[in-house]
Amino acid sequence: MSVVREPAVAGRFYPADPDELRATIQNLLTSAPISDAHPKGIIAPHAGYVYSGPIAGVAHATLRGLRGQIRRVVLFGPSHYVRLHGMALPSAEQFLTPLGRIRIDRAAVERALTLPFVVVNDSAHAREHSLEVHVPFLQEVLGDFQLVPFAVGDVTADEVAAVCELLWGGSETLFVVSSDLSHFHDYATAARVDAETSRMIEGLRVEDLTSERCCGFRPISGLLQAARTHGLRVRQLDLRNSGDTGGPRDRVVGYGAFVLEDSAAELTAEHRGTLLDVAAKSIETALDEGHEVPVVAADYPERLRVEQACFVTLHVGGKLRGCMGSLEATEPLVVNVARNAYAAAFRDPRFGRMTRDEFPRLEIHVSLLSRPEELHVTSEEDLIAQMRPGIDGLTLIEGARRGTLLPSVWKSVGTAREFLEHLKRKTGLATNYWSETIRVERYTAESIGRDLE
């Protein structure tokens, strides 16, 4: 057994001098925006610090409040130098960087080795930079913790997810996936491709990730699958490339910083109240000025600037007065709430424009939507079996037709079959219609509401 895994890229990817390294990391961390994230995991890039350090710093800065709480870090990085069929752990007891030694959690290693696709392979770790470049960040931010480093080769998302489940733990365990994004496009192409990849990651779209989009697509896919299981959301924190940080723009590498967190825990009562205030103000201002008034996202807390879709439903005197929304997260939540509140009051084709007399009796409800997850179904009966009454909103897509029902509709239907029939009618399909080309997406919604009286 090798006692210590020696640093392989100190002096090349990051400074070898401890003082210089610590100062570099502190500068990268303090340059990152203050975050209100509550991470269970992060995704961060692994190039030399001069290129990817600013973006990696944004991801690691979300951990600043977790010193003393995180006692174990499960670190995944793609194997660049050794072809692996499976995932490799080192035999070492400790992982060394210029900032000192970090213990490897041998108990966790032994548990992981019970999985048939996990092996010990020191060669896979000897030169691997994808893991090493993150350890100094983690040392500086978290202090004392134990490490479980996996070099990831040819594995499935299910296999990576199985490792995550085995080591999931509680608030003491953090997952870190090391991955760059696209490689060697021109600047404009990389920006477009990486933006698409970011939406896939935030949407937990495991099936769409490929090696062309991100070199760590296998560990990312497995962690996203675990996020689905545990009801976590993924949020992009930064998206740049080497053309932004230190290199030429004709041939760049993409970098993204993401956080995995419990979305329900991070939306406070104050956040909810602010969103309802924004919805009411959007309608009232439009009544006074006669047109939609844009909301400036920068004026609101970070959580409300996260891209998230919503629906706004209006009632007057207990009767529906308007409902408009969006299924895709394409703009900051606070902007989406304001826009949909205006649309529900003035653009719902089922109703006329709201009047000033109605406003004092207005009831506002905002449904905050999770990222949609595509359901893989083989038949109508299979879909009904997968539906979760009272929980799921569903979107039905057939050719150019698209219809959705919010989870709140379950209050007025008795069974999953009735919900589906109602959804088919809304989509413009017969209640007995089914085809192999139907696509179904599932989402959940958190509802907040207030009467203005």
C-alpha positions in Angstrom: 0.0 0.0 0.0 1.2 3.5 -0.9 1.0 5.6 2.3 0.7 9.0 0.6 -0.5 10.1 -2.8 2.1 12.7 -3.8 1.2 15.9 -5.7 1.6 15.6 -9.4 0.8 19.0 -10.9 2.0 21.4 -8.2 4.0 24.1 -9.9 2.2 23.6 -13.1 -1.5 23.7 -12.6 -1.2 25.7 -9.4 1.6 27.2 -7.3 3.9 24.8 -5.5 4.8 27.3 -2.8 2.3 27.0 0.2 2.1 30.7 0.9 1.7 31.6 -2.8 -0.9 28.8 -3.2 -2.9 30.0 -0.2 -2.8 33.6 -1.3 -3.9 32.6 -4.8 -6.9 30.6 -3.5 -7.9 33.3 -1.1 -7.9 35.8 -3.9 -10.1 33.5 -6.0 -12.5 32.9 -3.2 -12.8 36.6 -2.2 -13.3 37.6 -5.8 -16.4 35.3 -6.0 -19.8 36.7 -5.2 -21.3 36.1 -1.8 -23.7 33.1 -2.1 -26.7 32.0 -0.1 -26.3 28.4 -1.4 -26.7 25.4 0.8 -24.6 22.8 -1.1 -24.8 19.1 -1.0 -22.6 19.1 -4.0 -20.7 21.3 -6.5 -19.5 20.9 -10.0 -16.3 22.8 -10.9 -13.6 22.9 -13.6 -10.1 21.4 -13.4 -7.7 23.3 -15.6 -4.7 25.3 -14.4 -5.8 28.0 -11.9 -4.8 30.8 -14.4 -7.5 29.5 -16.7 -10.3 27.9 -14.6 -9.4 29.1 -11.2 -11.9 32.0 -11.1 -14.8 29.7 -12.0 -13.6 27.0 -9.6 -13.4 29.7 -7.0 -17.0 30.6 -7.4 -18.1 27.0 -6.8 -15.8 26.5 -3.8 -16.8 29.8 -2.3 -20.3 28.4 -1.7 -18.7 26.1 1.0 -17.3 29.0 3.1 -20.0 28.6 5.8 -19.5 24.8 6.0 -16.2 24.7 7.8 -16.5 22.3 10.7 -19.7 20.8 9.3 -18.3 19.0 6.2 -16.2 16.0 7.4 -16.1 13.9 4.3 -15.7 15.0 0.6 -16.5 12.5 -2.1 -14.6 13.7 -5.1 -15.1 12.5 -8.7 -12.9 13.3 -11.7 -12.5 11.8 -15.2 -9.5 9.7 -15.7 -7.3 11.4 -18.3 -4.2 9.2 -18.3 -5.3 5.6 -17.7 -8.1 3.8 -19.5 -10.5 2.5 -16.8 -13.4 0.2 -17.0 -15.1 1.3 -13.8 -14.0 3.6 -11.1 -10.6 3.7 -9.3 -9.7 4.5 -5.7 -6.1 4.9 -4.5 -4.5 2.6 -1.9 -3.0 5.6 -0.1 -3.9 6.6 3.4 -3.3 10.3 2.7 -3.5 12.8 -0.1 -0.7 15.4 -0.1 -0.7 19.0 -1.5 1.5 22.0 -0.7 -1.0 22.9 2.0 -0.5 19.6 3.8 -2.0 16.2 4.1 -5.7 15.1 4.0 -6.7 11.8 5.3 -8.4 9.4 2.9 -11.5 7.9 4.4 -10.5 4.2 4.4 -13.9 3.1 5.8 -15.7 4.7 2.9 -13.2 3.3 0.5 -13.8 -0.2 1.8 -17.6 0.3 1.5 -17.2 1.5 -2.1 -15.0 -1.5 -3.0 -18.0 -3.8 -2.3 -19.4 -2.5 -5.6 -18.1 -4.7 -8.5 -17.1 -1.8 -10.7 -15.0 0.0 -8.1 -11.3 -1.1 -7.9 -8.0 0.1 -6.4 -5.7 1.4 -9.1 -2.9 3.7 -8.0 -1.8 4.3 -11.6 -5.0 6.0 -12.4 -4.3 8.5 -9.5 -0.6 9.0 -9.9 -0.8 11.8 -12.5 -4.5 12.7 -12.4 -5.0 16.5 -12.2 -8.8 16.5 -12.3 -8.9 15.4 -8.7 -5.8 17.1 -7.4 -6.5 20.7 -8.4 -9.6 20.8 -6.2 -8.0 19.5 -3.0 -6.1 22.8 -2.1 -9.4 24.7 -2.5 -11.1 22.2 -0.2 -8.3 22.4 2.3 -8.4 26.2 2.5 -12.2 26.4 2.7 -13.1 23.4 4.9 -10.0 22.8 7.0 -10.0 19.3 8.4 -12.0 16.6 6.5 -11.5 13.2 5.0 -11.4 12.5 1.2 -12.8 9.8 -1.0 -11.3 10.4 -4.4 -12.6 8.5 -7.4 -11.0 8.5 -10.8 -13.9 7.8 -13.2 -13.6 5.7 -16.3 -16.2 3.9 -18.4 -19.2 3.6 -16.1 -22.9 4.3 -16.4 -24.8 7.0 -14.7 -26.5 4.3 -12.6 -23.2 3.0 -11.4 -22.0 6.5 -10.3 -25.4 7.1 -8.7 -25.0 3.8 -6.8 -21.7 5.1 -5.3 -23.5 8.4 -4.4 -26.3 6.4 -2.6 -23.8 4.3 -0.7 -21.9 7.3 0.6 -24.7 9.9 0.6 -24.7 10.4 4.4 -26.1 13.6 5.9 -24.9 17.2 6.2 -21.4 16.0 6.9 -20.9 14.7 3.4 -20.2 16.8 0.3 -20.0 15.6 -3.3 -17.6 17.4 -5.8 -17.5 16.6 -9.5 -14.6 17.9 -11.5 -15.3 18.6 -15.1 -14.5 21.1 -17.8 -17.1 21.8 -20.5 -16.6 22.0 -24.3 -13.1 21.8 -25.8 -11.4 23.7 -28.6 -14.2 25.6 -30.2 -14.0 29.2 -31.2 -15.2 31.6 -28.5 -18.7 32.2 -29.9 -19.4 28.5 -30.6 -18.1 27.5 -27.1 -20.4 30.1 -25.5 -23.4 28.7 -27.3 -22.6 25.0 -26.7 -21.8 25.6 -23.0 -25.0 27.5 -22.5 -26.9 24.5 -23.9 -24.9 22.1 -21.6 -25.6 24.3 -18.6 -29.4 24.1 -19.3 -29.1 20.3 -19.5 -27.2 20.1 -16.2 -29.7 22.4 -14.5 -32.5 20.4 -15.9 -31.1 17.1 -14.7 -31.1 15.9 -18.3 -28.7 13.0 -17.7 -29.5 11.4 -21.0 -28.4 14.4 -23.1 -24.8 14.8 -21.7 -21.9 13.6 -23.8 -18.2 13.7 -23.8 -18.3 16.5 -26.4 -20.2 18.7 -24.0 -18.2 17.9 -20.8 -15.2 15.7 -20.1 -16.7 14.7 -16.8 -20.1 13.8 -18.2 -20.1 10.4 -16.6 -19.7 11.5 -12.9 -21.9 14.5 -13.6 -24.7 12.2 -14.9 -24.5 10.0 -11.9 -24.6 12.8 -9.5 -27.6 14.4 -11.3 -29.3 11.0 -11.1 -28.8 11.0 -7.4 -30.1 14.6 -7.3 -33.3 13.5 -8.9 -33.7 10.7 -6.3 -33.1 13.1 -3.4 -35.2 16.0 -4.8 -32.2 18.4 -5.2 -32.0 21.2 -7.8 -28.9 22.2 -9.7 -28.1 25.9 -10.1 -25.5 27.5 -12.4 -23.3 30.0 -10.6 -20.8 30.9 -13.3 -20.2 30.1 -17.0 -17.1 31.2 -18.8 -14.3 29.9 -20.9 -10.5 30.2 -21.2 -11.0 33.1 -23.6 -12.5 35.1 -20.7 -9.8 34.3 -18.2 -6.4 34.0 -19.8 -6.2 32.5 -23.2 -6.8 33.2 -26.9 -10.4 33.1 -28.3 -9.9 31.0 -31.3 -9.6 27.7 -29.5 -11.1 27.7 -26.0 -12.1 25.4 -23.2 -15.4 25.9 -21.4 -15.8 26.1 -17.6 -18.9 26.1 -15.4 -19.6 26.3 -11.7 -22.8 24.6 -10.4 -24.2 23.9 -7.0 -26.6 21.0 -6.0 -28.9 22.1 -3.2 -32.3 21.6 -1.5 -34.4 24.2 -3.2 -37.2 24.2 -0.6 -34.7 25.0 2.2 -33.3 28.0 0.5 -36.5 29.9 -0.3 -37.3 31.7 2.9 -40.6 33.2 4.2 -39.1 36.6 3.3 -38.4 35.5 -0.2 -42.0 34.2 -0.6 -43.4 37.5 0.6 -41.2 39.5 -1.7 -42.4 37.4 -4.7 -46.0 38.1 -3.8 -45.3 41.8 -3.4 -43.6 41.8 -6.8 -46.6 40.2 -8.4 -49.0 42.7 -6.9 -46.8 45.6 -7.7 -46.5 44.5 -11.3 -50.3 44.5 -11.7 -50.9 47.7 -9.8 -48.2 49.6 -11.6 -49.6 48.5 -15.0 -53.1 49.6 -13.9 -51.7 53.1 -13.1 -49.3 53.4 -16.1 -51.1 51.4 -18.7 -48.2 49.1 -19.6 -45.9 46.4 -18.3 -43.1 47.8 -16.1 -39.9 45.8 -16.2 -38.3 44.5 -13.0 -34.6 44.9 -12.4 -33.4 41.5 -11.0 -30.2 43.0 -9.6 -32.3 44.9 -7.0 -33.4 41.5 -5.4 -31.6 38.8 -3.3 -29.5 36.2 -5.1 -32.1 33.4 -4.6 -34.7 35.4 -6.4 -32.3 36.0 -9.3 -32.0 32.3 -10.0 -33.6 31.2 -13.3 -36.8 29.4 -12.3 -40.2 29.0 -14.0 -43.5 29.9 -12.4 -47.2 30.3 -13.0 -49.3 33.1 -11.5 -52.9 32.4 -10.8 -55.4 35.2 -10.0 -58.8 35.0 -8.3 -61.4 37.7 -7.7 -64.2 36.9 -5.3 -63.1 33.3 -5.2 -63.4 33.0 -9.0 -60.6 32.4 -11.5 -59.5 35.7 -13.0 -56.4 34.7 -14.9 -53.6 32.2 -15.0 -50.4 32.5 -17.0 -46.9 31.1 -16.7 -43.9 29.5 -18.1 -42.6 25.9 -18.0 -39.0 26.6 -18.9 -36.6 28.5 -16.7 -35.2 31.2 -19.0 -35.0 34.3 -16.8 -34.6 35.2 -13.1 -37.5 34.1 -10.9 -38.4 37.6 -9.7 -38.6 38.7 -13.4 -40.7 35.7 -14.3 -43.1 36.3 -11.5 -43.6 40.0 -12.5 -44.0 39.1 -16.2 -46.5 36.3 -15.5 -48.5 38.4 -13.0 -48.9 41.1 -15.7 -49.9 38.5 -18.3 -52.4 36.8 -16.0 -54.1 40.2 -15.3 -54.1 41.6 -18.8 -53.3 38.9 -21.4 -55.2 35.8 -20.5 -57.4 35.3 -23.6 -60.2 33.8 -21.4 -60.7 37.1 -19.6 -60.7 40.8 -20.3 -58.1 43.2 -18.9 -58.2 43.6 -15.2 -59.8 46.8 -13.9 -58.8 49.1 -11.0 -62.1 48.1 -9.2 -61.1 44.5 -9.2 -57.6 45.0 -7.7 -58.6 45.4 -4.0 -60.3 42.0 -4.1 -57.5 40.2 -5.9 -56.1 36.9 -4.6 -52.6 36.0 -5.9 -51.1 32.6 -6.0 -47.6 31.8 -7.4 -46.6 28.3 -8.3 -42.8 27.9 -8.3 -41.9 25.1 -10.7 -39.1 22.6 -10.4 -37.0 21.8 -13.5 -39.0 19.4 -15.7 -38.0 15.8 -15.8 -38.8 13.7 -18.9 -40.7 10.5 -18.0 -39.8 7.4 -20.0 -43.1 5.5 -20.5 -44.0 2.5 -22.6 -47.7 2.8 -22.5 -50.6 4.8 -21.1 -50.9 2.3 -18.2 -47.2 2.7 -17.5 -47.6 6.5 -17.4 -50.6 6.2 -15.0 -48.5 3.9 -12.7 -45.7 6.5 -12.6 -47.9 9.5 -11.8 -47.9 10.8 -8.2 -51.3 12.1 -7.2 -51.1 15.4 -5.4 -47.5 15.9 -6.3 -46.9 15.9 -10.0 -47.6 18.5 -12.6 -47.5 17.0 -16.1 -46.8 18.4 -19.6 -48.0 16.3 -22.6 -46.2 16.9 -25.9 -47.5 15.4 -29.2 -46.1 16.9 -32.3 -46.8 20.7 -32.2 -49.4 20.2 -29.4 -48.4 20.9 -25.9 -50.5 21.1 -22.7 -49.8 21.2 -19.0 -51.7 20.8 -15.7 -50.3 22.1 -12.4 -50.1 19.9 -9.4 -53.0 22.0 -7.9 -55.4 20.4 -10.4 -55.2 17.2 -8.3 -57.6 19.0 -5.8 -60.4 18.8 -8.4 -59.8 15.3 -9.9 -60.2 11.9 -8.2 -57.7 9.6 -10.0 -54.6 9.6 -12.1 -56.6 8.5 -15.1 -59.0 11.5 -14.7 -56.0 13.8 -14.4 -54.6 12.4 -17.6 -57.9 12.6 -19.5 -58.2 16.3 -18.4 -54.6 16.9 -19.6 -55.3 15.2 -23.0 -58.4 17.5 -23.5 -56.3 20.6 -22.7 -53.6 19.4 -25.2 -56.3 19.1 -27.9 -56.3 15.3 -27.9 -59.1 12.8 -27.5 -59.4 11.2 -24.0 -58.7 7.7 -25.5 -55.8 8.9 -27.6 -52.3 7.4 -27.2 -49.3 7.0 -29.5 -45.7 5.9 -29.2 -44.6 9.5 -30.1 -46.1 11.1 -27.0 -43.6 12.8 -24.7 -44.3 13.4 -21.0 -42.5 15.7 -18.6 -43.0 15.8 -14.9 -42.4 18.7 -12.5 -43.4 19.7 -9.0 -44.6 23.1 -7.7 -44.4 25.0 -4.5 -47.5 27.2 -4.1 -47.5 30.5 -2.2 -50.5 32.9 -2.0 -52.0 35.9 -0.5 -55.3 37.8 -0.5 -54.9 41.6 -1.0 -58.0 42.4 1.1 
